Each structure stands twice: as C-alpha cells, then as structure tokens.
Amino acid sequence: MVLYRSLFHPLRRFPGPFAAKLSGAYSTRLARKNEQFFIEAKKLHETYGDFVRIGKSSWKKIALRDYEPRVRTYTNQLLTQIDAKKHGAINVSKEFNLYSFDVMGNLAFGKNFGLIMSQKMHPAMELLQATTALSGMLMHMSWVVLFGRNVPLLTRHLKSFERWLDEQTKERMENEPDIPDVFSWVLGDYRSKVQPTKQDYIDLCGDSMLIVVAGSDTTATSLTCLFLQLTQNPTKCRNLQEEIDKYFADRDGTDHASLAKLPYLQACIDESLRLYPPIPSGLQRLTPPGGIRVENTFIPGDTIVQVPSYTLYRDQRVFPRPDEFVPERWTSKPEFVKDKTIFAPFSIGRYSCVGKQLGLMEIRTVTAELLRRYNVSLAPDQSVKAFTDKLVDGFTLTCPKLDIIFTPRDKGSQG
C-alpha cells in the first residue's frame, strides 16, 4: 500500500509532504494542531505551490423584506446590551454569537431564545462549537467519521446536537408561522414529496443543521473579525463612520435596500471576509469521473479537491498587500484586486450560500447602528495576537474572546 500510494497512485505527481501521500492522518494531525488547518494549508502552498496533495483520493431566494423587522428587533436588543456596558470591555465575540443565534432561532424555528437579553449561551451553541471543532479535525479522514459514529466518546456532542435539531424540526413542522420564514422553503420541498422516506427526513434535519451553522456561526464570526479590523484601522473606521453619518442624516433607522448601496460599508465587509473567510479551508468537491483540467494541470477523476480560501485570498499575485486591511481595493483602488472572480466567500454557482443576503443584512445593520453611536477600540488587556492564535478552524471559523470598548460618539461628530 505504501509503494502504491507513493509511486503508482494517480495523484503521485502532485507535490506535497510524503506522509500526506500515505494517509489522511497527516492532514488530520495538521487540523488538530492548534485547530488552525487554514494556517497550515497556507504554509503547504507556500512550500509546494498552487497544487498540493494532502491525502489519498478519496433555497429558494429569501424574502428579505419580510425578515427585516425581526432582524431590527434583535439588533435593538443588542444595542441595549452594548449601551448598558459602554466604556467597559465587551466581549463582542459572545455578543455577536448571542445575537446571530437569536435571529437564526426566530427565522428558522419561529422561537425567541432570548439569549441577548438573558446574556446566557444556549446549550445548543456549545454543542455546535464542539461538533464543528471535531468535524474540522476529522474531515480529512472520512472513514474515521463513519467509524466514529459508533464510538460514544467521539460523538456524544454530535448526537446531542442531532437530538436537539430533531426536536426543533418536529416542533417547527407542527407550527406553521403566519409569515413564511427560512425553514418554510426547505419544509415546502419536503412536503411536496408524495411519501417522504426516512432518508428524506434525515435530509430535512441536515438542512436544519445547515441553517443553524450558516445562520448563526458564520454571521457572528464575520461581525467579530470586521470589528477587530475596525479597531486596528482607525482612519478606515472614521471613513466608514462618515459614510454612515451621511446615510442617517435624513433618516431615523435603517432599511436594508438602501443600506446595501453604501459602497464603503460593503467594501469593509468584503475586505474583512477576504482576510478571515468564514470557511477558511474551503469546501470539498469531487472531480468528475473523467477527471478535469485546471489550466495546464490535469486532476484525475473521483478526486476530492478543495480550494483553501484563506490561502487564496492572501495570495499577493491576486491581492497585493494581502495581509493588510484595504477596503479601497473594492472601491477606488481596483488595481489591488487582480481577478475579482476569485473572491467568493459565499461560494458560487448552484452550491452558493442561499442565506448570503440574510447574513449580509445582519452584518450591515449591526455595523451601521453600532458605528453610528460609538467609537471602537481594543480593550487594554486584549491583543490581536491573542485573538488570532485562538481562532479555531472547525469547518467554519470560530472566534475566541475579543474585548472591545465602545465609547459614545460626540453628537457633533455625527453631523
């Protein structure tokens, strides 16, 4: 087997660590190392080039207008909590997680978990973090995942999370809301089947998991990383505040249709997503049976491939000054983006994230409302390195504590 995988395997000519050619255990070890596979993948590409062998082969459009009042309700609750703690250190990673989980619970399951106001983490949030952390380590050894489902020690968090999802799914099926929500679309597809099978229900619960992960985890991460960048780039933050002040000059609140047209706000969001993509190691895909050619490189059929977003988005051949926060690359300095088609933090095509616009609505609304009211800075005991060193790649990117101080802005500075 060692001779075959190293000398005769269809992927033998692709460069990479020798140990990675023999087993997925190599990538699993890297994923377990500090739980930051996206960093390790970037190092591999820097060493071996654009193609690296790391193992053997192996909704309808969301009606945003209907959801806007509910997003605004939870945004106001978040503002209440921030205002109550202003001038002191606030862990925004926690606050944004509570916020996004509350929004997700309302729009997916018709429930008000009340997390923002209670300031308590939902048990399912802890199960989700434990489950995704394990997934991030084992995704490179699929056989372990299949075997591990029968090992209670490995799957206790996953099983508990699946039971919770099953409960939420069944309760939601029995309680149809007056206004269609996110779950209405996937449930409609399930109910359109004449005789849904057991597998159909399993798929429905899988959609529930996707909604929870995409609707809460990634939104919170995106907001946290954006505010980290704003604290480190005060001039950029002031430029964004100026745009937001002009926006609010003739209106009391936000409406998403107009908020989405603010170019610098979107540029700051895009730049933060470039530096810290919510799925940093990228999504896995299977090449067609006949193989596929990428420019001058042929990849054999039935090969699992993935494009590591974190590595690609920090490639200076595509994004000059790759490690810097430069929102202007998306507005007034297009020369800092050599190929816009490469940037796809929500994926593209038929598998693109259906919740993209909902997530952006939350990010835009929260950012505009907070920067309208406050200046932001890192707490004295908080460092950027302490934050980045503890980022966890568990398929999605999970943020550690990030303490930020929110100082009320002088009314005169708001125009």
Contacts in CASP RR format, 6 or more apart in sequence:
PFRMAT RR
TARGET T0000
AUTHOR 0000-0000-0000
METHOD contacts of the structure
MODEL  1
MVLYRSLFHPLRRFPGPFAAKLSGAYSTRLARKNEQFFIEAKKLHETYGD
FVRIGKSSWKKIALRDYEPRVRTYTNQLLTQIDAKKHGAINVSKEFNLYS
FDVMGNLAFGKNFGLIMSQKMHPAMELLQATTALSGMLMHMSWVVLFGRN
VPLLTRHLKSFERWLDEQTKERMENEPDIPDVFSWVLGDYRSKVQPTKQD
YIDLCGDSMLIVVAGSDTTATSLTCLFLQLTQNPTKCRNLQEEIDKYFAD
RDGTDHASLAKLPYLQACIDESLRLYPPIPSGLQRLTPPGGIRVENTFIP
GDTIVQVPSYTLYRDQRVFPRPDEFVPERWTSKPEFVKDKTIFAPFSIGR
YSCVGKQLGLMEIRTVTAELLRRYNVSLAPDQSVKAFTDKLVDGFTLTCP
KLDIIFTPRDKGSQG
1 22 0 8 1.000
2 22 0 8 1.000
5 12 0 8 1.000
5 21 0 8 1.000
5 22 0 8 1.000
5 56 0 8 1.000
6 12 0 8 1.000
6 18 0 8 1.000
6 21 0 8 1.000
6 22 0 8 1.000
9 21 0 8 1.000
9 56 0 8 1.000
9 57 0 8 1.000
10 57 0 8 1.000
10 300 0 8 1.000
10 301 0 8 1.000
10 303 0 8 1.000
11 21 0 8 1.000
11 53 0 8 1.000
11 55 0 8 1.000
11 56 0 8 1.000
11 57 0 8 1.000
11 300 0 8 1.000
11 303 0 8 1.000
12 21 0 8 1.000
14 51 0 8 1.000
14 52 0 8 1.000
14 53 0 8 1.000
15 48 0 8 1.000
15 49 0 8 1.000
15 51 0 8 1.000
15 52 0 8 1.000
15 53 0 8 1.000
16 44 0 8 1.000
16 47 0 8 1.000
16 48 0 8 1.000
16 52 0 8 1.000
16 53 0 8 1.000
16 54 0 8 1.000
17 26 0 8 1.000
17 44 0 8 1.000
17 54 0 8 1.000
19 25 0 8 1.000
19 26 0 8 1.000
20 26 0 8 1.000
20 27 0 8 1.000
20 53 0 8 1.000
20 54 0 8 1.000
20 55 0 8 1.000
21 53 0 8 1.000
21 55 0 8 1.000
21 56 0 8 1.000
22 56 0 8 1.000
23 55 0 8 1.000
23 56 0 8 1.000
23 141 0 8 1.000
24 54 0 8 1.000
24 55 0 8 1.000
24 56 0 8 1.000
24 140 0 8 1.000
24 141 0 8 1.000
25 141 0 8 1.000
26 54 0 8 1.000
26 55 0 8 1.000
27 37 0 8 1.000
27 54 0 8 1.000
27 55 0 8 1.000
27 140 0 8 1.000
27 141 0 8 1.000
28 137 0 8 1.000
28 138 0 8 1.000
28 140 0 8 1.000
28 141 0 8 1.000
28 144 0 8 1.000
30 37 0 8 1.000
30 40 0 8 1.000
30 41 0 8 1.000
31 37 0 8 1.000
31 40 0 8 1.000
31 136 0 8 1.000
31 137 0 8 1.000
31 138 0 8 1.000
31 139 0 8 1.000
31 140 0 8 1.000
31 393 0 8 1.000
32 137 0 8 1.000
33 40 0 8 1.000
34 389 0 8 1.000
35 133 0 8 1.000
35 136 0 8 1.000
35 137 0 8 1.000
35 392 0 8 1.000
35 393 0 8 1.000
35 394 0 8 1.000
36 391 0 8 1.000
36 392 0 8 1.000
36 393 0 8 1.000
37 136 0 8 1.000
37 280 0 8 1.000
37 281 0 8 1.000
37 393 0 8 1.000
37 394 0 8 1.000
38 280 0 8 1.000
38 281 0 8 1.000
38 308 0 8 1.000
38 309 0 8 1.000
38 310 0 8 1.000
38 311 0 8 1.000
38 393 0 8 1.000
38 397 0 8 1.000
39 310 0 8 1.000
39 393 0 8 1.000
41 52 0 8 1.000
41 54 0 8 1.000
41 281 0 8 1.000
41 308 0 8 1.000
41 310 0 8 1.000
41 311 0 8 1.000
42 308 0 8 1.000
42 310 0 8 1.000
42 311 0 8 1.000
42 314 0 8 1.000
44 52 0 8 1.000
44 54 0 8 1.000
45 52 0 8 1.000
45 308 0 8 1.000
45 311 0 8 1.000
50 297 0 8 1.000
51 294 0 8 1.000
51 297 0 8 1.000
51 299 0 8 1.000
54 140 0 8 1.000
55 140 0 8 1.000
57 300 0 8 1.000
57 302 0 8 1.000
57 303 0 8 1.000
57 304 0 8 1.000
58 142 0 8 1.000
58 303 0 8 1.000
58 304 0 8 1.000
59 182 0 8 1.000
59 185 0 8 1.000
59 186 0 8 1.000
59 354 0 8 1.000
59 355 0 8 1.000
60 185 0 8 1.000
60 354 0 8 1.000
61 354 0 8 1.000
61 357 0 8 1.000
62 182 0 8 1.000
62 185 0 8 1.000
62 354 0 8 1.000
62 355 0 8 1.000
62 357 0 8 1.000
62 358 0 8 1.000
63 180 0 8 1.000
64 256 0 8 1.000
64 357 0 8 1.000
64 358 0 8 1.000
64 361 0 8 1.000
65 256 0 8 1.000
66 179 0 8 1.000
66 180 0 8 1.000
67 107 0 8 1.000
67 181 0 8 1.000
67 182 0 8 1.000
67 358 0 8 1.000
67 361 0 8 1.000
68 255 0 8 1.000
68 256 0 8 1.000
68 361 0 8 1.000
70 103 0 8 1.000
70 106 0 8 1.000
70 107 0 8 1.000
71 103 0 8 1.000
71 361 0 8 1.000
71 362 0 8 1.000
71 365 0 8 1.000
72 254 0 8 1.000
72 365 0 8 1.000
74 99 0 8 1.000
74 102 0 8 1.000
74 103 0 8 1.000
74 106 0 8 1.000
74 116 0 8 1.000
75 99 0 8 1.000
75 362 0 8 1.000
75 365 0 8 1.000
75 366 0 8 1.000
75 369 0 8 1.000
77 99 0 8 1.000
77 102 0 8 1.000
77 116 0 8 1.000
77 117 0 8 1.000
78 95 0 8 1.000
78 98 0 8 1.000
78 99 0 8 1.000
78 116 0 8 1.000
78 366 0 8 1.000
79 369 0 8 1.000
79 370 0 8 1.000
79 373 0 8 1.000
80 117 0 8 1.000
81 95 0 8 1.000
81 116 0 8 1.000
81 117 0 8 1.000
81 119 0 8 1.000
82 90 0 8 1.000
82 95 0 8 1.000
82 370 0 8 1.000
82 374 0 8 1.000
82 406 0 8 1.000
83 373 0 8 1.000
85 406 0 8 1.000
86 374 0 8 1.000
86 406 0 8 1.000
86 407 0 8 1.000
86 408 0 8 1.000
87 405 0 8 1.000
87 406 0 8 1.000
87 407 0 8 1.000
88 379 0 8 1.000
88 405 0 8 1.000
88 406 0 8 1.000
89 379 0 8 1.000
89 381 0 8 1.000
89 382 0 8 1.000
89 403 0 8 1.000
89 404 0 8 1.000
89 405 0 8 1.000
90 403 0 8 1.000
90 404 0 8 1.000
90 405 0 8 1.000
90 406 0 8 1.000
91 401 0 8 1.000
91 402 0 8 1.000
91 403 0 8 1.000
92 223 0 8 1.000
92 224 0 8 1.000
92 227 0 8 1.000
92 402 0 8 1.000
92 403 0 8 1.000
92 404 0 8 1.000
93 220 0 8 1.000
93 224 0 8 1.000
93 399 0 8 1.000
93 400 0 8 1.000
93 401 0 8 1.000
93 402 0 8 1.000
94 121 0 8 1.000
94 401 0 8 1.000
95 116 0 8 1.000
96 219 0 8 1.000
96 220 0 8 1.000
96 223 0 8 1.000
96 224 0 8 1.000
96 366 0 8 1.000
97 121 0 8 1.000
97 125 0 8 1.000
97 216 0 8 1.000
97 217 0 8 1.000
97 220 0 8 1.000
98 115 0 8 1.000
98 116 0 8 1.000
98 119 0 8 1.000
98 121 0 8 1.000
99 115 0 8 1.000
99 116 0 8 1.000
99 220 0 8 1.000
99 223 0 8 1.000
99 362 0 8 1.000
99 366 0 8 1.000
100 215 0 8 1.000
100 216 0 8 1.000
100 217 0 8 1.000
100 219 0 8 1.000
100 220 0 8 1.000
100 223 0 8 1.000
100 362 0 8 1.000
101 113 0 8 1.000
101 115 0 8 1.000
101 122 0 8 1.000
101 125 0 8 1.000
101 216 0 8 1.000
101 220 0 8 1.000
102 112 0 8 1.000
102 113 0 8 1.000
102 114 0 8 1.000
102 115 0 8 1.000
102 116 0 8 1.000
103 215 0 8 1.000
103 216 0 8 1.000
103 219 0 8 1.000
103 362 0 8 1.000
104 211 0 8 1.000
104 212 0 8 1.000
104 215 0 8 1.000
104 216 0 8 1.000
105 111 0 8 1.000
105 112 0 8 1.000
105 113 0 8 1.000
105 216 0 8 1.000
106 112 0 8 1.000
106 181 0 8 1.000
107 181 0 8 1.000
107 182 0 8 1.000
107 183 0 8 1.000
107 358 0 8 1.000
108 168 0 8 1.000
108 172 0 8 1.000
108 181 0 8 1.000
108 182 0 8 1.000
108 183 0 8 1.000
108 208 0 8 1.000
108 211 0 8 1.000
108 212 0 8 1.000
108 215 0 8 1.000
109 168 0 8 1.000
109 171 0 8 1.000
109 172 0 8 1.000
109 183 0 8 1.000
110 172 0 8 1.000
110 175 0 8 1.000
110 177 0 8 1.000
110 181 0 8 1.000
110 183 0 8 1.000
111 168 0 8 1.000
113 122 0 8 1.000
115 121 0 8 1.000
115 122 0 8 1.000
123 164 0 8 1.000
124 161 0 8 1.000
124 164 0 8 1.000
124 212 0 8 1.000
125 216 0 8 1.000
127 157 0 8 1.000
127 160 0 8 1.000
127 161 0 8 1.000
127 164 0 8 1.000
128 161 0 8 1.000
128 212 0 8 1.000
128 213 0 8 1.000
128 216 0 8 1.000
128 217 0 8 1.000
129 392 0 8 1.000
129 398 0 8 1.000
130 157 0 8 1.000
131 157 0 8 1.000
131 158 0 8 1.000
131 161 0 8 1.000
132 213 0 8 1.000
132 217 0 8 1.000
132 394 0 8 1.000
132 395 0 8 1.000
132 396 0 8 1.000
132 398 0 8 1.000
133 392 0 8 1.000
133 394 0 8 1.000
133 398 0 8 1.000
134 154 0 8 1.000
134 157 0 8 1.000
134 158 0 8 1.000
135 394 0 8 1.000
135 395 0 8 1.000
136 281 0 8 1.000
136 393 0 8 1.000
136 394 0 8 1.000
136 395 0 8 1.000
137 394 0 8 1.000
138 144 0 8 1.000
138 145 0 8 1.000
139 145 0 8 1.000
139 284 0 8 1.000
139 395 0 8 1.000
148 154 0 8 1.000
148 155 0 8 1.000
149 155 0 8 1.000
149 158 0 8 1.000
152 159 0 8 1.000
161 209 0 8 1.000
162 205 0 8 1.000
162 209 0 8 1.000
165 205 0 8 1.000
165 206 0 8 1.000
165 208 0 8 1.000
165 209 0 8 1.000
165 212 0 8 1.000
166 205 0 8 1.000
168 208 0 8 1.000
169 204 0 8 1.000
169 205 0 8 1.000
169 208 0 8 1.000
172 183 0 8 1.000
172 187 0 8 1.000
173 187 0 8 1.000
176 184 0 8 1.000
177 184 0 8 1.000
182 211 0 8 1.000
182 355 0 8 1.000
182 358 0 8 1.000
183 208 0 8 1.000
183 211 0 8 1.000
186 204 0 8 1.000
186 207 0 8 1.000
186 208 0 8 1.000
186 211 0 8 1.000
187 204 0 8 1.000
190 196 0 8 1.000
190 200 0 8 1.000
190 201 0 8 1.000
190 203 0 8 1.000
190 204 0 8 1.000
193 200 0 8 1.000
213 396 0 8 1.000
214 353 0 8 1.000
214 355 0 8 1.000
215 355 0 8 1.000
215 358 0 8 1.000
215 359 0 8 1.000
217 278 0 8 1.000
217 396 0 8 1.000
217 398 0 8 1.000
218 278 0 8 1.000
218 279 0 8 1.000
218 359 0 8 1.000
218 396 0 8 1.000
218 397 0 8 1.000
219 359 0 8 1.000
219 362 0 8 1.000
219 363 0 8 1.000
220 399 0 8 1.000
221 276 0 8 1.000
221 278 0 8 1.000
221 396 0 8 1.000
221 397 0 8 1.000
221 398 0 8 1.000
221 399 0 8 1.000
222 269 0 8 1.000
222 272 0 8 1.000
222 273 0 8 1.000
222 276 0 8 1.000
222 278 0 8 1.000
222 359 0 8 1.000
222 363 0 8 1.000
223 362 0 8 1.000
223 363 0 8 1.000
223 366 0 8 1.000
223 367 0 8 1.000
224 399 0 8 1.000
224 402 0 8 1.000
225 272 0 8 1.000
225 275 0 8 1.000
225 276 0 8 1.000
225 397 0 8 1.000
225 399 0 8 1.000
226 268 0 8 1.000
226 269 0 8 1.000
226 272 0 8 1.000
226 363 0 8 1.000
226 367 0 8 1.000
227 367 0 8 1.000
227 370 0 8 1.000
227 376 0 8 1.000
227 402 0 8 1.000
227 404 0 8 1.000
228 384 0 8 1.000
228 387 0 8 1.000
228 402 0 8 1.000
229 236 0 8 1.000
229 268 0 8 1.000
229 271 0 8 1.000
229 272 0 8 1.000
229 275 0 8 1.000
229 325 0 8 1.000
230 236 0 8 1.000
230 237 0 8 1.000
230 240 0 8 1.000
230 268 0 8 1.000
230 371 0 8 1.000
230 376 0 8 1.000
231 237 0 8 1.000
231 376 0 8 1.000
231 377 0 8 1.000
231 378 0 8 1.000
231 404 0 8 1.000
232 325 0 8 1.000
232 378 0 8 1.000
232 384 0 8 1.000
233 325 0 8 1.000
236 268 0 8 1.000
236 325 0 8 1.000
236 327 0 8 1.000
237 371 0 8 1.000
237 375 0 8 1.000
237 376 0 8 1.000
239 264 0 8 1.000
239 327 0 8 1.000
240 264 0 8 1.000
240 265 0 8 1.000
240 268 0 8 1.000
240 327 0 8 1.000
240 367 0 8 1.000
240 371 0 8 1.000
241 371 0 8 1.000
241 372 0 8 1.000
241 409 0 8 1.000
241 413 0 8 1.000
243 262 0 8 1.000
243 263 0 8 1.000
243 264 0 8 1.000
243 265 0 8 1.000
244 262 0 8 1.000
244 265 0 8 1.000
244 368 0 8 1.000
244 371 0 8 1.000
244 372 0 8 1.000
245 372 0 8 1.000
245 413 0 8 1.000
245 414 0 8 1.000
245 415 0 8 1.000
247 258 0 8 1.000
247 259 0 8 1.000
247 262 0 8 1.000
247 368 0 8 1.000
248 368 0 8 1.000
248 372 0 8 1.000
248 414 0 8 1.000
249 415 0 8 1.000
251 258 0 8 1.000
254 364 0 8 1.000
254 365 0 8 1.000
254 368 0 8 1.000
254 369 0 8 1.000
256 361 0 8 1.000
256 364 0 8 1.000
256 365 0 8 1.000
259 265 0 8 1.000
259 364 0 8 1.000
259 365 0 8 1.000
259 368 0 8 1.000
260 266 0 8 1.000
260 360 0 8 1.000
260 361 0 8 1.000
260 364 0 8 1.000
262 364 0 8 1.000
262 368 0 8 1.000
263 330 0 8 1.000
263 331 0 8 1.000
264 327 0 8 1.000
264 331 0 8 1.000
265 364 0 8 1.000
265 367 0 8 1.000
265 368 0 8 1.000
266 330 0 8 1.000
266 364 0 8 1.000
267 327 0 8 1.000
267 328 0 8 1.000
267 329 0 8 1.000
267 330 0 8 1.000
267 331 0 8 1.000
268 327 0 8 1.000
268 367 0 8 1.000
269 360 0 8 1.000
269 363 0 8 1.000
269 364 0 8 1.000
269 367 0 8 1.000
270 327 0 8 1.000
270 330 0 8 1.000
270 343 0 8 1.000
270 345 0 8 1.000
271 325 0 8 1.000
271 326 0 8 1.000
271 327 0 8 1.000
271 329 0 8 1.000
271 330 0 8 1.000
272 325 0 8 1.000
273 345 0 8 1.000
274 313 0 8 1.000
274 319 0 8 1.000
274 343 0 8 1.000
274 345 0 8 1.000
275 313 0 8 1.000
275 314 0 8 1.000
275 323 0 8 1.000
275 325 0 8 1.000
276 310 0 8 1.000
276 391 0 8 1.000
276 397 0 8 1.000
277 309 0 8 1.000
277 310 0 8 1.000
277 313 0 8 1.000
277 345 0 8 1.000
277 397 0 8 1.000
278 345 0 8 1.000
278 396 0 8 1.000
278 397 0 8 1.000
279 309 0 8 1.000
279 345 0 8 1.000
279 395 0 8 1.000
279 396 0 8 1.000
279 397 0 8 1.000
280 308 0 8 1.000
280 309 0 8 1.000
280 310 0 8 1.000
280 393 0 8 1.000
280 397 0 8 1.000
281 306 0 8 1.000
281 308 0 8 1.000
281 309 0 8 1.000
281 310 0 8 1.000
281 393 0 8 1.000
281 395 0 8 1.000
282 306 0 8 1.000
282 307 0 8 1.000
282 308 0 8 1.000
282 309 0 8 1.000
283 306 0 8 1.000
283 347 0 8 1.000
283 351 0 8 1.000
284 304 0 8 1.000
284 305 0 8 1.000
284 306 0 8 1.000
285 304 0 8 1.000
285 305 0 8 1.000
285 306 0 8 1.000
286 302 0 8 1.000
286 303 0 8 1.000
286 304 0 8 1.000
286 305 0 8 1.000
287 299 0 8 1.000
287 300 0 8 1.000
287 301 0 8 1.000
287 302 0 8 1.000
287 303 0 8 1.000
287 305 0 8 1.000
288 301 0 8 1.000
289 301 0 8 1.000
289 302 0 8 1.000
290 300 0 8 1.000
290 301 0 8 1.000
291 298 0 8 1.000
291 299 0 8 1.000
291 300 0 8 1.000
291 301 0 8 1.000
291 302 0 8 1.000
291 303 0 8 1.000
292 298 0 8 1.000
292 299 0 8 1.000
292 301 0 8 1.000
293 299 0 8 1.000
299 305 0 8 1.000
309 345 0 8 1.000
312 318 0 8 1.000
312 342 0 8 1.000
313 319 0 8 1.000
313 322 0 8 1.000
313 342 0 8 1.000
313 343 0 8 1.000
314 322 0 8 1.000
314 323 0 8 1.000
315 322 0 8 1.000
316 322 0 8 1.000
317 338 0 8 1.000
318 337 0 8 1.000
318 338 0 8 1.000
318 339 0 8 1.000
318 342 0 8 1.000
319 329 0 8 1.000
319 336 0 8 1.000
319 337 0 8 1.000
319 338 0 8 1.000
320 335 0 8 1.000
320 336 0 8 1.000
320 338 0 8 1.000
321 336 0 8 1.000
326 333 0 8 1.000
326 336 0 8 1.000
328 336 0 8 1.000
329 336 0 8 1.000
329 337 0 8 1.000
330 337 0 8 1.000
337 343 0 8 1.000
344 352 0 8 1.000
346 352 0 8 1.000
346 353 0 8 1.000
346 355 0 8 1.000
346 356 0 8 1.000
347 353 0 8 1.000
370 376 0 8 1.000
370 406 0 8 1.000
372 409 0 8 1.000
372 414 0 8 1.000
373 406 0 8 1.000
373 408 0 8 1.000
373 409 0 8 1.000
374 406 0 8 1.000
374 407 0 8 1.000
374 408 0 8 1.000
374 409 0 8 1.000
375 406 0 8 1.000
375 407 0 8 1.000
375 409 0 8 1.000
376 404 0 8 1.000
376 405 0 8 1.000
376 406 0 8 1.000
376 407 0 8 1.000
377 404 0 8 1.000
377 405 0 8 1.000
377 407 0 8 1.000
378 384 0 8 1.000
378 403 0 8 1.000
378 404 0 8 1.000
378 405 0 8 1.000
379 403 0 8 1.000
379 404 0 8 1.000
379 405 0 8 1.000
381 403 0 8 1.000
382 401 0 8 1.000
382 402 0 8 1.000
382 403 0 8 1.000
382 404 0 8 1.000
386 400 0 8 1.000
387 399 0 8 1.000
387 400 0 8 1.000
387 401 0 8 1.000
387 402 0 8 1.000
390 400 0 8 1.000
391 397 0 8 1.000
391 398 0 8 1.000
391 399 0 8 1.000
391 400 0 8 1.000
392 398 0 8 1.000
392 400 0 8 1.000
END
